[in-house]
Amino acid sequence: MFCDRPQEVHSAENKNRSKRKRCEVWGENPKQSDWRRVGDWPVGMKNIGNTCWFSAVIQSLFQLPEFRRLVLGYSLKGLAFLLLVMQGKRNIAFMQELQCLFALMLGTRRKFVDPSAALELLRDAFRSAEEQQQDVSEFTHKLLDWLEDAFQSPADKSENPMVQLFYGTFLTEGVHEGNTFSKIETFGQYPLQVNGYRNLNECLEGAMVEGEMDEETATQSVKYGQERWFTKLPPVLTFELSRFEFNQSLGQPEKIHTKLEFPQTIYMDRYLYCSKELIQMKREEMKRLKERMTVLQQKLERYMKYGSGPARFPLPDMLQYVLEFIATKSAVPVSPECVSSAQDSETTVLQSQAGSSVLLANSSPQKKLDVPLQPSGSPAEISERPAPHEVSEEEMNLVRTCLQRWRNEIEQDVQDLKESITRVNLSIEQMYCDPLLQQVPYHLHAVLVHEGQANAGHYWAYIYDQPRKSWLKYNDISVTESSWEELERDSFGGSKNASAYCLMYISDKVSNEDDGSEVGQFQKEVEALPPELRHYIQEDNWRLEQEAEEWEEEQSCKIPQMEPSAASESQDLSSESGLGDTTSDFVILVETNSNQLVIKTVMLSPAMQGVILAIAKARQTFDRDGSEAGLVKAFHEEYSRLYLLSKETPTPQNDARLQHVLVYFLQNNAPKQVVERTLLEQFADKNLSYDERSISIMKVARAKLREIGPDEVDMEEYKRWHEDYSLFRKVSVYLLTGLELYQNRKYQESLTYLVYAYQSNTALLMKGTNRGVNESLIALYRRKCLLKLNEVAASLFVSCEEARVAEGISILNELIIPCMHLMSTCDICQEDLDAIEVMRNRWCSYLGQEDMDANLQMKLGELLPRLLDCSAEVIVLKEPPKIRPNSPYDLCSRFAAVMESIHGASTVTVK
């Protein structure tokens, strides 16, 4: 674990680890679902340039609970670690990067992770040998070799957990030049040829038996033959399908696209050494059945391809053609009466034949008897065919009788052959369905798929998710639910350029362990991680939130979406007041290497402006004592300024908390560690890259941030404080937006923002009086807005115009009643009680009015119970349109303007 590593090594690796950048999927107007993980759904993996194979392999391994446990629990301590580092063992550094990657895959809030650091180490191992693209299987073998090496114990090599998980042994027995031999070998990924086989069992059978191995031939002139038997199967059994071969004529590799089926469960008993005696008996029986099948198929082929020349035909068809020839009438023209007489005569003769059925010539053309042998075609077609010059009735009857008998015999022979072939084929298919050979099942865990040709293509994986009981497709950053049918289409091959190149099966034991897991298992595993890895996850998640905030500020818009008229008015106000700016212009004098001062204008937030001024004040210290002393001096300058600022009493017109998060923290007595880390992060901000002094201080600040350990700052507490500040700004923006809309008489939109501001503010004030904004201010304008809106709704209701009445009822149902219910709590103030009473009295005054339409009276009767009883229903208030906070200066100036405008006589424009 990281706590066992020397500090300097740890820092060096942190520096070398590539900085994670903002998600590329953040576009112009993205949804959060495009870049945020949803619940416990598995994460994808970024493709950093022809690395989709790495994603497919690592995802397949990560989804094995035992492998995940081994990697995340990996620890190499003290002297052993230092020796391996000194020896330049890349696999140790790789294991540590793989740990970090796996930790993020468990606990990150990102939709996908970046594997760059681990992948580069693996790639470097090949670059050191030769600068060329390596085969994917070589990378995979190298990966397993490094994993094995990393877990190797010098004391006991047999106890390597990676070997126990992925490696097995097989026995090879054979004969070569009349001499028998036997040897035991170890295997990891077991290679299988695809060409010439229809399914996985045939591939395995072909790999396990080569040449002739029976006793009779072994002692004679057989040059070579061997059998392989698995003596030990690993819990994770991986088959490498050889779908690439070198084309000698073309001088380049080619992909084999032939179809190869594989089952979801395969029984390995038939390939185990312990089943050798039974399997050899069955192989002999299988050999006899296949020989029998060959004989039967050859016999059937003699019937179905009859003849001695190059063109051959089914024998039953040939007999049919002979019948048609002898039954064809002479081409000499005859009168219709003669033709009719001849046909009647022929019909009579044919009907006299025992067991024969004929075509009735004097019947309808569609009316036939069931006859196997008869002339085909219309009379016109028959008359045009070749025909015998002379044929007597006796000759006709004799030939027809013989042909009928021969054809019946032939068809029976063909039917008997087909039935025999079906029986033999069934025996072959069921040969290994013996219950004794179904004791060692392996279940399909993952299928690694390649689409394309031998020299180019794309990789992805299908992995069975035990908790969800479904197949998932892992395709780079995308992880989607799939099905066995889709897996078959993409993996079996034969129909398109996609096919499986690697199959990963797991034993019953591994499968049962995985069955015990459940949706939400990842969170439990995160809680069980070492503190260093938990801290690493927390830092990455916090970094994600910062990236999200930065992006939101870049994409921010001033005012929420409203009705077209309201939106246009708001846009006019924004353009006049310059409220669209998220930061302020700041002029900086930059000293160049030639000692010239250059004026730069940059867009910076108030917090960053304070940091820049602090750095300027620390200039002498920086020049005299260096960048670290300069950072300390600037840090204390900015801290002192913010501390004095926090002592000022906040007002809506001038609330320093909106300008700086640290003012909020200091006013609410946040822990010192939270305050100091937050300020240090501002000195590490990338926006300080405008001159050498600032860049040096920024680098020192970043280095100090990396040195802060989990025991120094509680990241959960740190995150809660920042979440509270984010909610405080959200309340401020909701309040401000509600006030601006109230000022412009947009009471419906205003009320929604004010209600949400009040509810969120209440949650903040429960933690401290300075955590939120002035509660009485929100309550005042919520009350005023509600009374105004009630007047509007009542006026619409009594207008007697159907559309206006419906609008008034809608305002009452969707806004006024829900808001009244929210206000009616146990600690409601007297002013709110009075306001609710005024609104209820207004509606009750309509009861019994003689001039009110009966239909309106009925609707009023439905509304009043909800107005008067605040506990009869669940409150559902529509959430207001989401808006993003503007810059701190913008918020403060807008508050000042709106307060002056509300208390004055006219609208005030902010300059």
Salt bridges, closest charged atoms under 4 A:
GLU13 OE1 - ARG5 NH2 1.75
GLU24 OE2 - LYS46 NZ 2.97
GLU66 OE2 - ARG69 NH2 2.46
GLU97 OE1 - ARG17 NE 3.04
ASP114 OD2 - LYS46 NZ 3.88
GLU120 OE2 - ARG123 NH1 3.38
GLU120 OE1 - ARG127 NH1 3.29
ASP124 OD1 - ARG127 NH1 2.81
ASP149 OD2 - LYS89 NZ 3.47
GLU173 OE1 - LYS276 NZ 2.67
GLU185 OE2 - LYS183 NZ 3.86
GLU202 OE2 - ARG198 NH2 2.55
GLU205 OE1 - ARG270 NH2 3.06
GLU205 OE2 - ARG283 NE 2.75
GLU210 OE2 - ARG228 NH1 3.18
GLU212 OE1 - LYS287 NZ 3.66
ASP214 OD2 - LYS287 NZ 3.97
GLU227 OE2 - ARG283 NH1 3.79
GLU240 OE1 - HIS141 NE2 3.26
GLU261 OE2 - LYS259 NZ 3.53
GLU285 OE1 - ARG288 NH2 2.70
GLU301 OE2 - LYS305 NZ 3.68
GLU324 OE1 - ARG385 NH1 3.52
GLU346 OE1 - LYS329 NZ 2.74
GLU346 OE2 - ARG400 NH2 3.63
GLU411 OE2 - ARG407 NE 3.01
ASP465 OD2 - ARG468 NH1 3.09
GLU486 OE2 - LYS473 NZ 3.71
ASP490 OD2 - LYS473 NZ 3.97
ASP490 OD1 - LYS496 NZ 2.82
ASP508 OD1 - HIS443 NE2 2.56
ASP515 OD1 - LYS469 NZ 2.89
GLU518 OE2 - LYS524 NZ 2.55
GLU525 OE2 - ARG68 NH2 2.67
GLU539 OE2 - HIS535 NE2 3.21
GLU539 OE2 - ARG677 NH2 3.59
ASP540 OD1 - ARG20 NE 3.81
ASP540 OD2 - ARG110 NE 2.99
ASP540 OD1 - ARG543 NH1 3.45
GLU545 OE1 - ARG36 NH2 2.90
GLU545 OE2 - ARG109 NH1 3.32
GLU547 OE1 - ARG110 NH1 3.12
GLU550 OE1 - ARG22 NH2 3.10
GLU550 OE1 - LYS686 NZ 3.78
GLU554 OE1 - ARG22 NH1 3.16
GLU591 OE1 - ARG619 NH2 2.82
ASP623 OD2 - ARG619 NE 3.83
ASP625 OD2 - ARG624 NH2 3.25
GLU628 OE2 - LYS704 NZ 3.07
GLU637 OE2 - LYS633 NZ 3.27
GLU638 OE2 - ARG641 NH2 2.79
GLU638 OE2 - HIS660 NE2 3.91
ASP655 OD2 - ARG657 NH2 2.89
GLU676 OE2 - LYS672 NZ 3.74
GLU681 OE2 - ARG677 NE 3.28
ASP691 OD2 - ARG693 NH1 3.83
GLU716 OE1 - LYS719 NZ 3.42
ASP724 OD1 - LYS767 NZ 2.97
ASP724 OD2 - ARG771 NH1 2.66
GLU740 OE1 - ARG894 NH2 2.70
GLU791 OE1 - ARG842 NH1 2.38
GLU801 OE1 - ARG804 NE 3.92
ASP832 OD2 - ARG782 NH2 3.10
ASP832 OD1 - ARG783 NH1 2.72
GLU873 OE2 - ARG866 NE 2.69
ASP890 OD2 - ARG894 NH1 3.96
